[in-house]
Amino acid sequence: DETNEAFKFEMTRVAKAMKLSLTTALDRVSEVQEPFYRRALRSTRSKLGSNQVSESMLERARQTLGIDEETAFDMHVACFNDEVREQLGLKAEDDDEEEDDSEEIDMSKAKFGPDSKERLDQLRDILGLTEEDANYEIAAEATPLYQATALSAMKAVLSGITEPDDAWEKIEARREELLLPESKSKDLLSSIVMQALGGPLEETNKFAKVNNEAAVYENLLEALQAKEALIDILAKSGWDEFDNFDQTFCDPWDRQSANGFLRSDERIKLYNIFLNRSVRKAEDGKISDEMYGKIMEVKGLLGISDDQAEIEARSAFGPELQKACLAACDEIVRDFTPELAKNMAKQINDVMKNYKLSEDYLREQGASYYAKAVSQISDKSPAGIPTDEMTEALNSLREMYGLEKEDTYPAHMEYFGAVYKKSILESMGSTGVIRPEFRKGLAELRLRLGVREEDTKELFLEAVEEKFIPMVEWINSEMERTQLSQKQLSERRGKDMGEDVFQSGKSAEGTLGLGAEVNIMGDIINLVDFYTENDIAEEKEVGTKEVEGEEVPVFETSYPITAIGCGALDQEMAEYLYRQFVVGAFTAQGDQAGRYEGARAAFGGILGLTSEKMEDINDNIGSAVYDNFVSRSMASKGALDQQDMMFLANIQTKLGLSTEQGEKLLLQSQKKVLSEEINAIMDDSTPEKLKAFREKCNVMGMDLAEDVGISSHRLVRMFESEITPALKSGEITAENSEYLTEIQESLNMNPDECETVFENTVLRLSKQAMDLINSEIMRGRDENTVDLIKELVRYAAFMDGDLELSVEEATARKVFNIYEAFDFSGQDPEVVEQNQELLKAALGISDS
């Protein structure tokens, strides 16, 4: 084996000797390579079975001649194909052109011999081809031969020359002698069947284009016969795929199927011609079971869908059914008898049977005729209510039209709904409330009218709304008349009604500051009674909750008719009405107050307010009530007592507030009162006032920062304001700091922050005291410095003498000498000595 470099060197040397370029030399070598190898392959075929050729011999030949793998593969396939054709008795591709080919080959007799498969397998192994490649070459040559035989056999069956059994045996024998696998023949047979059927259908379509209906009908019958013959042939195959013939071979959406070449409108036209022709050819004009079977076969052959077949049947025979349904409607409405109903039903059933129409079509047609009958009976009914005989007539029509009870409800609602609604309004009377004895009558009337319960609910709500709207509008007009000024009334909601519950918008008036000059409470209660006694509100499930480990449904009251929803009120006026009602309920006394409170939530829902909006309004009212009550009580008592808390609990109940809401409002009111009080105190603060305020807050359990809302800056001012006089007076000393701790804890200030403020205060007071001492000494009034020096000593005790003072040495000595001259009799000498040292440190006097 030489390298590529060595080969190139030798070829270059040879080309040069022949006076050729390397490229030209290689091209000439290539021209003789393939002919030499082709001869080797032909020789291989001729020596098959002699053990004189092998795959390795061909490998050496390729290497010698320089044949690449791709070229070798193509030549091996061509060689195998030549052998296949030769084994079939056909002319091979590499046969010499000079060979006499004047003798015509009978393709129907071309087949593989007994030894063909063995020779082909041997050649395949020598050539190194895969089984798939070899089978492909065999199928490529054998398939046309198999198709020709199969098509000829099928046509022979269709023409009546051959029986299906013989045809199948011939087709199977041909497959076996052509070495075709059974799986391959399925696809081939499918295409052949489609060709065999496609021909008659194509011919039939030509007649349809010129409207030759007779020829179309006859040709479709012949196509059905061809289909049956093909089914008989395929039945011998035992292949499950061919059980559903129409689905396999007559799929209109498959262009290769038997009818795939026909357009949709062409297929429908062929089916329509056959359908109508079948009925016309029937002696009695009816579709017999046999005829119907033929029609269904044509339907499958042409790939007509069930829906399209239904459309064509309705188009062809629908008028007959419509005629029978109309006759039944007119006759039964005009003069009903049970016998007439039987006869009319028989006529409809005969039409359905004769033309094989579907029950769905009968129901569709019957629904319109039934509605017509209801309309006519409604006109004839006394007071719009059908008699028992009329109801029986309608029931007979419903049954013969195949309608369910549910199918009749729309017609009954359309023609009898107004009657039921009128009866509801009459039952309400002047009070607007339907009494129990009338409810039973309305239920019986509903059954008599044939109106669905759900529909009567809608009619009931419509009737309720007719009564409801005037009631709401009256309340609204009375509210405007009593609460609005002439100017406001003329503007008619063109002005903001206000967020407050007080009409005047000024200071609160009336009980606890609530103005409630409204005389519509009775009208509102009547509206609520109208709503509740007529059972208008509905309980709807909105979720579930867990109770004792078990999931139970949660219901919420819904209001199907509301003042906002029906347009009787806008959102603003609805909120105002609700607010005034809550105020009126709060100020009411006795049994009437309890009734108002019980109606509060229902009235809000009837107005169309959400539960969140009602809570918001309740909170606003509650806030005003709490603020007024708490401010008055605390002004007179200083704090709320047990009786006050009981009264607030009663207010909470009256306003429908939860415990959490009540506590929140109480806290807000107290905070508001205390905030106003501390503002007033800080304008003219005294330690006594500050102490009393913080102690009051402590007793009430109110944190000055979190609950009262006092800022940290103000807390510091309060701390300073209390400790400054106590420091100056000596109430707070280094030995007596309990008072300081009490103030810090009472104010709930941070200890570190208090310490810083305290130190700064001490330093500030020390400087002030020293400035005064210095001023008195300069004026020669030493006797006035006594108390100031004692104060300075007390401050020095807090700071270990470090008061950060800047004092001249002469002044410092002077101050210390004055202090030494004090009368210390009766005092502990040790304490006196300590104080002297503290004063020295504060004044900056050293012992040296």
C-alpha atoms as one frame of an Amber mdcrd trajectory, in Angstrom:
protein
   0.000   0.000   0.000   1.542   3.221  -1.125   0.837   6.623   0.373  -0.992
   9.408  -1.443   2.281  11.282  -1.764   3.970   8.278  -3.395   1.030   7.771
  -5.800   1.071  11.425  -6.756   4.839  11.310  -7.346   4.624   8.220  -9.597
   1.622   9.614 -11.551   3.413  12.901 -12.059   6.491  11.068 -13.365   4.395
   8.940 -15.780   2.371  11.958 -16.977   5.578  13.865 -17.632   6.975  10.967
 -19.705   3.782  11.073 -21.787   3.911  14.821 -21.969   0.597  15.189 -20.070
  -0.434  17.262 -17.079  -1.285  15.418 -13.860  -4.978  16.407 -14.153  -5.251
  15.175 -17.733  -3.508  11.928 -16.841  -5.932  11.316 -13.958  -8.959  12.029
 -16.214  -7.739   9.466 -18.763  -7.206   6.897 -16.067 -10.778   7.534 -14.835
 -12.170   6.943 -18.331 -10.842   3.390 -18.382 -11.444   2.610 -14.666 -15.239
   2.171 -14.787 -15.377   0.097 -18.040 -12.761  -2.285 -16.609 -14.675  -2.580
 -13.309 -18.005  -2.985 -15.116 -16.536  -5.957 -16.982 -15.400  -7.371 -13.664
 -18.952  -7.072 -12.336 -20.421  -8.709 -15.459 -17.919 -11.510 -15.020 -18.992
 -11.816 -11.390 -22.621 -12.371 -12.469 -21.619 -15.009 -14.979 -19.571 -16.917
 -12.398 -22.229 -16.968  -9.645 -22.436 -20.396  -8.049 -18.945 -21.418  -9.199
 -17.126 -20.197  -6.088 -14.746 -18.317  -8.393 -15.717 -14.809  -7.199 -15.982
 -13.216  -3.786 -16.388  -9.861  -2.137 -12.661  -9.681  -1.395 -11.806 -10.200
  -5.068 -13.976  -7.230  -6.030 -12.321  -5.229  -3.251  -8.884  -5.869  -4.716
 -10.114  -4.983  -8.192 -11.469  -1.645  -6.910  -8.210  -0.836  -5.204  -6.230
  -1.719  -8.284  -8.407   0.394 -10.549  -8.779   3.230  -7.991 -12.618   3.084
  -7.825 -13.967   5.156  -4.905 -16.681   3.778  -2.604 -19.493   6.007  -3.863
 -18.872   5.043  -7.503 -18.524   1.415  -6.533 -21.895   1.438  -4.693 -23.714
   2.910  -7.705 -22.131   0.304 -10.017 -22.993  -2.536  -7.587 -26.669  -1.426
  -7.478 -26.772  -1.251 -11.279 -25.183  -4.707 -11.476 -27.770  -6.144  -9.043
 -30.605  -4.500 -11.009 -29.307  -6.108 -14.240 -29.364  -9.507 -12.536 -32.931
  -8.885 -11.270 -34.123  -8.064 -14.774 -32.309 -11.055 -16.219 -33.901 -13.372
 -13.636 -37.310 -11.943 -14.577 -36.591 -12.613 -18.235 -36.312  -8.931 -19.051
 -33.576  -7.198 -20.962 -30.751  -6.040 -18.693 -29.550  -2.436 -18.837 -26.025
  -3.511 -19.830 -27.101  -5.766 -22.718 -25.354  -4.866 -25.995 -27.363  -2.580
 -28.232 -26.544  -4.858 -31.157 -28.471  -7.689 -29.473 -31.642  -8.547 -31.346
 -34.628  -7.108 -29.454 -37.219  -7.579 -32.167 -38.948 -10.298 -30.139 -41.658
  -8.755 -27.918 -41.492  -9.856 -24.249 -44.774 -10.986 -22.608 -44.746  -9.016
 -19.347 -47.519 -11.122 -17.814 -45.222 -14.147 -17.931 -42.145 -12.436 -16.561
 -41.257 -13.956 -13.198 -38.398 -15.193 -11.082 -37.198 -18.759 -11.532 -36.787
 -21.395  -8.804 -33.114 -20.503  -8.289 -33.517 -16.742  -8.691 -33.746 -15.899
  -5.022 -30.628 -17.935  -4.201 -28.631 -16.278  -7.011 -29.808 -12.804  -5.985
 -28.938 -13.409  -2.314 -25.476 -14.644  -3.332 -24.881 -11.646  -5.610 -26.121
  -9.278  -2.872 -23.546 -10.673  -0.426 -20.708 -10.437  -2.955 -21.618  -6.863
  -3.842 -21.914  -5.909  -0.174 -25.459  -4.562  -0.525 -27.945  -4.451   2.357
 -31.136  -6.484   2.281 -33.095  -3.237   2.102 -31.177  -2.113  -1.022 -31.722
  -5.490  -2.662 -35.459  -5.573  -1.862 -35.863  -2.102  -3.252 -34.381  -3.127
  -6.618 -36.554  -6.243  -6.736 -39.701  -4.223  -5.902 -38.831  -1.549  -8.444
 -38.852  -4.116 -11.258 -41.571  -6.438  -9.930 -44.185  -3.883  -8.808 -45.387
  -2.841 -12.295 -45.723  -6.536 -13.197 -47.734  -7.230 -10.007 -49.964  -4.201
 -10.502 -50.712  -5.147 -14.086 -51.758  -8.645 -13.036 -53.814  -7.440 -10.040
 -55.592  -4.754 -12.050 -56.338  -7.229 -14.831 -57.714  -9.735 -12.317 -59.936
  -7.117 -10.649 -61.283  -5.913 -13.975 -62.046  -9.500 -14.879 -64.087  -9.822
 -11.692 -65.860  -6.520 -12.343 -66.778  -7.679 -15.855 -68.012 -11.006 -14.543
 -65.371 -13.089 -16.276 -63.658 -14.298 -13.113 -64.829 -15.155  -9.625 -63.322
 -13.263  -6.674 -61.725 -16.441  -5.287 -59.916 -17.141  -8.552 -58.834 -13.522
  -8.873 -57.358 -13.491  -5.379 -55.491 -16.756  -5.975 -54.058 -15.299  -9.151
 -52.996 -12.075  -7.400 -51.387 -13.966  -4.502 -49.571 -16.371  -6.842 -48.248
 -13.419  -8.828 -46.989 -11.754  -5.622 -45.143 -14.887  -4.550 -43.487 -15.531
  -7.932 -42.336 -11.889  -8.025 -40.768 -12.217  -4.535 -42.838  -9.328  -3.150
 -43.449  -9.330   0.652 -47.038  -9.466   1.880 -46.706  -6.087   3.647 -45.719
  -4.465   0.382 -48.698  -5.886  -1.442 -51.160  -4.154   0.915 -50.118  -0.708
  -0.284 -50.075  -1.885  -3.881 -53.537  -3.425  -3.631 -54.889  -0.230  -2.063
 -53.763   1.870  -4.993 -55.136  -0.716  -7.443 -58.536  -0.770  -5.713 -58.676
   3.025  -5.849 -57.876   2.894  -9.579 -60.514   0.230 -10.175 -63.179   2.314
  -8.426 -61.961   5.675  -9.628 -62.652   4.785 -13.253 -66.424   4.199 -12.817
 -66.741   7.307 -10.625 -64.946   9.434 -13.185 -67.297   8.159 -15.869 -70.300
   8.875 -13.635 -69.141  12.435 -13.028 -69.055  13.075 -16.790 -72.781  12.266
 -16.971 -73.492  14.498 -13.975 -71.838  17.457 -15.673 -74.393  17.259 -18.506
 -77.243  16.517 -16.037 -77.814  13.014 -17.359 -79.416  11.815 -14.131 -80.444
   8.410 -15.479 -76.884   7.577 -16.496 -75.579   8.869 -13.153 -77.999   6.625
 -11.277 -77.114   3.519 -13.307 -73.392   4.152 -13.142 -73.492   4.577  -9.367
 -75.294   1.243  -9.078 -72.566  -0.302 -11.215 -69.944   1.353  -8.987 -71.627
  -0.245  -5.978 -71.445  -3.624  -7.681 -67.763  -3.017  -8.382 -67.296  -2.089
  -4.744 -68.954  -5.341  -3.613 -66.755  -7.360  -5.976 -63.621  -5.637  -4.693
 -64.743  -6.268  -1.118 -65.128  -9.972  -1.941 -61.573 -10.054  -3.309 -60.122
  -8.185  -0.340 -62.033 -10.398   2.092 -59.792 -13.244   0.992 -56.722 -11.327
   2.150 -57.704 -11.447   5.828 -56.261  -7.984   6.380 -58.063  -5.980   9.062
 -57.221  -2.672   7.380 -59.730  -3.434   4.623 -62.694  -4.149   6.912 -63.891
  -0.536   6.733 -63.865  -0.154   2.976 -65.228   3.380   2.774 -62.815   4.747
   5.351 -59.819   3.058   3.711 -60.533   3.713   0.020 -63.118   6.514  -0.139
 -61.702   9.282   2.045 -62.581  12.493   0.140 -59.737  14.410   1.832 -57.135
  11.964   0.448 -56.270  12.973  -3.097 -55.166   9.395  -3.864 -58.461   7.804
  -2.761 -61.116   6.468  -5.165 -63.121   9.742  -4.960 -60.260  12.098  -4.116
 -60.243  13.575  -7.634 -63.857  14.796  -7.226 -64.592  18.249  -5.815 -66.896
  18.532  -2.816 -69.745  20.033  -4.877 -69.369  17.248  -7.473 -69.667  14.528
  -4.837 -72.730  16.230  -3.291 -74.367  16.558  -6.717 -73.846  12.854  -7.460
 -75.342  11.911  -4.082 -78.285  14.274  -4.505 -79.091  12.853  -7.966 -79.011
   9.296  -6.632 -81.144  10.197  -3.616 -83.909  11.895  -5.600 -83.770   9.375
  -8.434 -84.170   6.529  -5.953 -87.408   8.000  -4.607 -88.789   8.770  -8.064
 -88.115   5.237  -9.247 -89.937   3.747  -6.233 -93.465   2.710  -7.152 -95.036
   4.054  -3.945 -92.689   7.034  -3.671 -91.238   5.710  -0.411 -87.686   4.829
   0.570 -87.664   1.113   1.358 -85.116  -0.442   3.663 -83.290  -1.926   0.686
 -83.293   1.422  -1.091 -82.084   3.164   2.040 -79.232   0.668   2.271 -78.199
   1.507  -1.300 -78.335   5.211  -0.534 -76.091   4.728   2.501 -73.640   2.704
   0.387 -73.480   5.504  -2.177 -73.005   7.946   0.703 -69.938   5.990   1.852
 -68.638   5.520  -1.686 -68.775   9.268  -2.356 -67.415  10.224   1.075 -70.515
  12.207   2.066 -70.523  13.181   5.771 -73.496  12.474   8.042 -74.185  16.187
   8.362 -74.152  16.714   4.594 -76.389  13.662   4.049 -78.813  15.156   6.588
 -78.799  18.469   4.714 -79.561  16.763   1.404 -82.340  14.649   2.937 -83.906
  17.752   4.498 -83.689  19.616   1.226 -85.292  16.757  -0.710 -87.986  15.589
   1.709 -88.236  18.360   4.294 -91.267  19.973   2.593 -93.219  16.738   3.094
 -92.534  16.771   6.825 -93.279  20.484   7.100 -96.593  19.917   5.361 -97.552
  17.160   7.841 -96.445  19.213  10.881 -98.377  22.287   9.730-101.515  20.261
   9.117-101.277  18.767  12.620-100.790  22.216  14.160-103.748  23.826  12.384
-106.176  20.939  12.868-105.433  20.300  16.531-105.596  24.003  17.483-108.865
  24.432  15.532-110.758  21.482  17.010-108.859  19.047  19.194-109.910  15.491
  19.897-107.724  12.589  21.055-108.616  10.677  17.890-107.485  13.580  15.720
-104.166  13.630  17.592-103.621   9.927  16.814-104.328  10.435  13.105-102.068
  13.458  12.844 -99.289  11.617  14.665 -99.610   8.704  12.204 -99.232  11.048
   9.232 -96.047  12.530  10.681 -94.647   9.088  11.539 -95.380   7.856   7.992
 -93.440  10.762   6.481 -90.539  10.132   8.854 -90.521   6.419   7.974 -91.024
   6.838   4.230 -88.168   9.312   3.816 -85.897   8.096   6.623 -85.737  11.557
   8.190 -83.973  12.032  11.524 -85.640  12.665  14.863 -83.485  15.775  15.271
 -85.023  17.255  12.117 -88.515  16.510  13.388 -87.722  18.296  16.669 -86.284
  21.298  14.854 -89.329  21.654  12.618 -91.742  20.772  15.384 -90.401  23.480
  17.697 -91.448  26.255  15.286 -94.879  24.757  14.663 -95.363  24.185  18.383
 -94.574  27.854  19.033 -97.188  28.755  16.413 -99.725  26.569  18.187 -98.951
  28.213  21.555 -99.451  31.630  19.970-102.838  30.667  18.544-104.014  29.056
  21.780-102.856  32.107  23.741-105.129  34.258  21.575-108.073  31.887  22.118
-107.546  31.418  25.882-109.933  33.182  28.256-107.931  35.841  30.145-104.844
  34.425  28.476-104.966  31.214  30.544-105.421  27.970  28.515-108.189  25.570
  29.446-107.510  21.923  30.319-108.504  20.911  26.763-106.114  23.444  25.259
-103.327  22.191  27.514-104.044  18.620  26.389-103.929  19.732  22.755-100.512
  21.314  23.290 -99.229  18.188  25.036-100.329  16.027  22.099 -98.497  18.313
  19.671 -95.390  18.234  21.843 -95.374  14.418  21.826 -95.940  14.039  18.071
 -93.206  16.578  17.360 -90.802  14.607  19.598 -90.213  17.587  21.898 -89.107
  17.391  25.488 -90.828  19.527  28.105 -87.733  21.740  28.239 -88.050  22.429
  24.498 -91.463  24.049  24.972 -90.506  26.512  27.699 -89.340  29.358  25.410
 -92.668  29.435  23.537 -94.727  29.307  26.731 -92.584  32.040  28.266 -93.061
  34.247  25.187 -96.852  33.968  25.026 -97.905  33.219  28.623 -95.170  35.077
  30.533 -97.055  38.379  30.518-100.110  36.625  31.976 -98.062  35.219  34.858
 -96.414  38.578  35.509 -99.790  40.299  35.583-101.019  37.730  38.110 -97.994
  38.421  40.319 -98.723  42.162  40.339-102.358  41.516  41.163-101.330  39.186
  44.011 -99.167  41.911  45.509-102.112  44.218  45.972-101.640  47.608  47.564
 -99.084  46.423  50.123 -96.803  44.930  47.504 -96.444  41.712  49.524 -97.696
  38.377  48.154 -99.654  36.619  50.877 -99.016  32.874  51.472-102.412  31.812
  50.131-101.650  33.542  46.826 -98.279  31.831  46.469 -99.933  28.418  46.121
-102.232  29.783  43.424 -99.291  31.245  41.520 -97.521  27.872  41.630-100.591
  26.164  40.163-100.867  28.886  37.526 -97.249  28.333  36.512 -97.946  24.647
  35.843-101.106  25.548  33.942 -99.211  27.997  31.738 -96.316  25.577  31.194
 -93.725  28.142  32.248 -90.423  26.972  33.734 -89.751  27.780  37.399 -86.499
  29.581  36.531 -88.383  31.764  34.040 -91.105  32.597  36.546 -88.358  33.789
  38.875 -87.369  36.333  36.236 -91.013  37.344  35.766 -91.371  37.667  39.532
 -88.330  39.948  39.700 -89.659  42.060  36.833 -92.960  42.487  38.684 -91.112
  43.259  41.915 -89.055  45.897  40.147 -92.203  47.663  38.954 -93.289  48.021
  42.592 -89.783  48.553  43.929 -88.725  51.551  41.839 -91.589  53.889  42.882
 -90.967  53.034  46.544 -87.274  53.939  46.221 -88.014  57.087  44.245 -90.469
  58.244  46.925 -87.862  57.749  49.676 -85.322  59.590  47.567 -87.621  62.544
  46.923 -88.529  62.815  50.598 -84.869  62.697  51.570 -84.036  65.502  49.158
 -87.017  67.588  50.279 -86.165  67.352  53.967 -82.395  67.465  53.784 -81.563
  69.803  50.892 -81.972  73.527  50.668 -84.036  75.047  47.909 -80.902  75.769
  45.942 -79.536  72.282  46.445 -82.862  70.734  45.540 -82.961  72.693  42.304
 -79.503  71.517  41.377 -80.656  67.866  41.808 -77.446  66.133  42.774 -75.317
  68.543  40.831 -73.612  69.372  44.119 -71.469  67.143  46.353 -73.762  65.833
  49.125 -70.850  65.807  51.572 -68.965  63.096  53.389 -70.159  64.031  56.881
 -73.376  62.721  58.433 -74.361  66.235  59.497 -76.696  68.096  57.196 -75.426
  71.565  58.070 -71.770  70.663  57.665 -71.056  72.727  60.800 -70.562  71.542
  64.345 -72.255  68.353  65.458 -75.762  68.766  66.799 -78.363  66.512  68.433
 -77.695  63.337  70.381 -73.947  62.734  70.493 -73.542  65.259  67.697 -75.695
  63.374  65.152 -78.285  65.327  63.198 -81.130  63.033  62.107 -84.047  65.243
  61.061 -85.395  62.617  58.678 -89.020  61.429  58.607 -88.530  58.586  56.099
 -87.592  55.815  58.516 -91.037  54.258  58.245 -90.875  54.284  54.429 -87.481
  52.581  54.543 -88.788  49.899  56.898 -91.730  49.331  54.525 -89.246  48.880
  51.667 -87.240  46.358  53.679 -90.446  44.505  54.666 -91.517  44.436  51.017
 -88.186  42.892  50.085 -87.959  40.346  52.882 -91.596  39.229  52.997 -91.543
  38.574  49.256 -88.388  36.436  49.688 -86.528  38.442  47.046 -83.073  38.082
  48.601 -81.165  34.890  47.778 -78.633  32.886  49.717 -75.686  31.913  47.510
 -72.779  29.672  48.372 -69.524  31.643  48.148 -67.058  29.097  49.555 -66.441
  26.735  52.421 -64.966  26.867  55.890 -63.780  24.264  58.367 -65.955  23.648
  61.425 -64.841  20.990  63.905 -62.630  19.386  61.273 -65.368  19.305  58.630
 -65.796  21.503  55.549 -69.135  23.320  55.553 -70.497  25.729  52.931 -70.444
  29.486  53.482 -73.459  31.421  52.230 -73.845  35.094  51.405 -77.049  37.052
  50.910 -77.395  38.507  47.425 -79.919  41.076  46.292 -81.071  40.498  42.683
 -82.821  43.883  42.521 -81.137  46.976  43.947 -81.825  50.691  43.846 -78.521
  51.364  42.110 -78.896  48.397  39.757 -82.335  49.461  38.451 -81.280  53.099
  38.105 -83.560  54.499  40.808 -80.559  55.918  42.716 -76.988  56.818  41.928
 -74.112  55.669  44.131 -73.792  58.972  45.978 -77.456  59.221  46.969 -77.560
  55.514  47.954 -74.652  56.078  50.357 -76.326  59.189  51.745 -79.616  57.353
  52.343 -77.846  54.515  54.099 -75.890  56.952  56.241 -79.068  58.774  57.297
 -80.825  55.487  58.076 -77.964  54.326  60.301 -78.053  57.681  62.121 -81.843
  57.451  62.511 -81.567  53.893  63.841 -78.931  54.981  66.345 -80.990  57.855
  67.725 -84.197  55.819  67.919 -85.387  54.422  71.221 -87.260  51.336  72.430
 -88.550  48.527  70.236 -88.361  50.699  67.117 -84.606  51.051  67.578 -84.172
  47.279  67.566 -86.197  46.983  64.385 -84.109  49.630  62.661 -80.906  47.931
  63.725 -82.125  44.583  62.367 -82.983  46.156  59.006 -79.682  48.017  58.590
 -77.716  45.370  56.638 -80.728  44.440  54.493 -81.362  48.082  53.583 -77.743
  48.536  52.514 -77.952  45.444  50.303 -81.286  46.601  48.827 -79.693  49.934
  47.940 -76.906  48.024  46.161 -74.052  48.919  48.499 -71.236  46.470  49.049
 -70.514  45.150  52.526 -67.192  47.028  52.422 -68.926  50.326  51.652 -71.472
  49.768  54.458 -68.662  49.036  56.905 -66.910  52.195  55.813 -70.034  54.294
  56.416 -70.640  52.595  59.767 -67.051  53.366  60.743 -67.455  57.035  59.802
 -70.625  57.346  61.865 -69.111  55.366  64.718 -66.062  57.590  64.671 -68.217
  60.704  65.064 -70.251  59.119  67.878 -67.200  57.840  69.728 -65.345  61.131
  69.356 -68.200  63.141  70.840 -68.956  60.729  73.678 -65.338  60.134  74.657
 -64.470  63.848  74.556 -67.449  64.739  76.752 -66.811  61.949  79.253 -63.093
  62.607  79.544 -63.671  66.332  79.851 -65.978  65.813  82.793 -64.367  62.750
  84.432 -60.822  62.734  83.152 -61.152  59.089  82.099 -63.812  56.562  81.067
 -65.391  54.493  83.812 -67.265  51.187  83.714 -70.568  52.842  82.966 -69.027
  54.663  80.001 -67.647  51.401  78.620 -71.079  49.767  78.892 -72.614  52.667
  77.017 -69.995  52.352  74.277 -70.740  48.630  74.009 -74.385  49.528  73.428
 -73.362  52.015  70.743 -71.226  49.325  69.143 -74.238  47.017  68.934 -76.519
  49.734  67.579 -74.078  50.585  64.800 -73.408  46.951  63.989 -69.708  47.259
  64.704 -67.520  44.293  65.513 -65.540  44.128  68.748 -62.354  44.906  66.828
 -63.974  47.895  65.130 -65.278  49.196  68.482 -61.866  48.916  70.091 -60.283
  50.655  67.133 -62.761  53.563  67.256 -62.354  53.900  71.041 -58.585  54.038
  70.676 -58.858  56.618  67.892 -61.236  58.803  69.930 -59.077  58.643  73.053
 -56.008  59.415  70.995 -57.765  62.401  69.476 -58.832  63.758  72.896 -55.421
  63.175  74.475 -53.640  64.698  71.474 -55.696  67.858  71.813 -55.040  67.906
  75.592 -51.261  67.582  75.271 -51.220  70.305  72.605 -52.917  72.659  75.052
 -50.581  71.634  77.903 -47.432  72.170  75.867 -48.498  75.721  75.065 -48.297
  76.516  78.824 -46.659  73.507  80.408 -45.957  73.015  84.081 -44.452  69.946
  85.723 -47.727  69.391  87.530 -49.758  69.391  84.305 -47.286  67.139  82.545
 -47.206  64.704  85.434 -50.996  64.592  85.643 -51.265  63.988  81.861 -48.781
  61.160  81.709 -50.255  59.523  84.768 -53.701  59.736  83.150 -52.354  58.044
  80.033 -50.691  55.374  82.165 -53.938  54.655  84.013 -55.808  54.367  80.660
 -53.140  52.003  79.369 -52.250  54.403  76.564 -48.682  54.509  75.341 -47.793
  58.137  74.760 -45.892  57.450  71.544 -47.743  54.511  69.976 -51.314  55.142
  71.176 -51.491  58.904  71.713 -49.120  59.633  68.851 -46.773  61.997  70.665
 -43.571  62.475  68.685 -40.186  61.573  70.127 -39.157  65.250  69.964 -42.167
  66.234  72.102 -41.469  63.413  74.558 -37.975  64.839  75.037 -39.469  68.290
  75.709 -41.879  66.784  78.247 -39.001  64.968  79.961 -36.892  68.138  80.123
 -39.852  70.215  81.312 -40.425  67.890  84.271 -36.832  67.282  85.357 -35.541
  70.856  85.070 -37.531  72.306  88.029 -36.876  69.148  90.034 -33.124  69.472
  89.445 -33.088  73.132  90.319 -35.137  72.591  93.471 -33.082  69.614  94.567
 -36.038  67.206  94.309 -33.821  65.121  92.057 -30.354  64.459  93.495 -27.629
  61.922  92.855 -28.818  60.108  95.981 -32.542  60.387  95.051 -33.080  59.404
  91.366 -36.302  57.340  91.747 -38.367  60.256  90.491 -36.196  60.449  87.400
 -36.740  56.733  86.732 -40.488  57.135  87.251 -40.669  59.870  84.606 -38.626
  57.816  82.108 -40.779  54.725  82.554 -44.007  56.701  82.495 -43.037  58.324
  79.207 -41.793  54.918  77.937 -38.608  56.522  76.655 -35.404  54.696  75.865
 -33.121  54.723  78.976 -30.053  55.643  76.925 -31.928  58.514  75.311 -33.109
  59.744  78.741 -29.579  59.566  80.095 -28.278  61.686  77.241 -31.065  64.255
  77.668 -30.495  64.300  81.431 -26.742  64.879  81.078 -27.285  67.665  78.583
 -29.816  69.269  80.934 -27.419  69.055  83.874 -24.627  70.630  81.854 -26.958
  73.388  80.632 -28.200  74.154  84.176 -24.591  74.080  85.489 -23.515  76.686
  82.999 -26.529  78.854  83.843 -25.745  78.576  87.572 -22.039  79.409  87.033
 -22.938  82.407  84.893 -25.154  83.736  87.701 -22.459  83.063  90.328 -19.887
  84.941  88.282 -22.313  87.830  87.781 -23.024  88.157  91.532 -19.308  88.010
  92.481 -18.510  90.745  89.981 -21.162  92.927  91.647 -19.795  92.186  95.129
 -22.887  90.330  96.211 -21.238  87.174  97.542 -24.143  86.454  99.827 -26.374
  85.847  96.720 -24.147  83.009  95.497 -24.840  80.627  98.377 -27.826  78.779
  96.879 -26.282  78.870  93.392 -23.056  77.227  94.657 -25.075  74.540  96.461
 -26.998  73.928  93.190 -23.687  73.649  91.325 -22.439  71.093  93.863 -25.579
  68.988  93.341 -25.027  69.040  89.555 -21.355  68.082  90.050 -22.485  65.033
  92.033 -24.295  63.701  88.904 -21.241  64.158  86.666 -18.391  63.296  89.052
 -17.422  66.960  88.919 -17.043  67.055  85.110 -19.476  69.866  84.280 -17.427
  71.070  81.303 -17.164  74.585  82.809 -14.570  77.164  81.793 -13.813  79.296
  84.918 -10.920  81.688  85.545  -8.664  80.525  88.344  -9.246  83.624  90.512
 -13.017  83.250  90.201 -12.745  79.522  90.892 -10.719  80.186  94.067 -13.171
  82.854  95.115 -16.174  80.478  94.651 -14.443  77.664  96.520 -13.467  80.013
  99.410 -17.094  81.127  99.686 -18.197  77.450  99.808 -15.605  76.686 102.520
 -17.081  79.469 104.635 -20.512  77.797 104.632 -21.931  76.524 107.873 -21.603
  72.740 107.684 -22.484  72.059 111.292 -24.685  69.013 111.682 -23.506  67.572
 108.335 -21.449  64.451 107.808 -17.782  65.600 107.508 -17.130  62.904 104.929
 -19.999  64.171 102.737 -18.745  67.731 103.136 -15.285  66.680 102.054 -16.697
  64.803  99.008 -18.723  67.861  97.975 -15.635  70.073  98.263 -13.724  67.732
  95.982 -16.623  67.708  93.482 -16.696  71.515  93.475 -12.945  71.696  92.926
 -13.272  69.322  89.979 -16.168  71.316  88.551 -14.254  74.626  88.910 -11.020
  73.130  87.587  -9.027  73.729  90.802  -6.026  71.464  91.268  -4.413  70.678
  94.653  -0.879  71.529  93.496
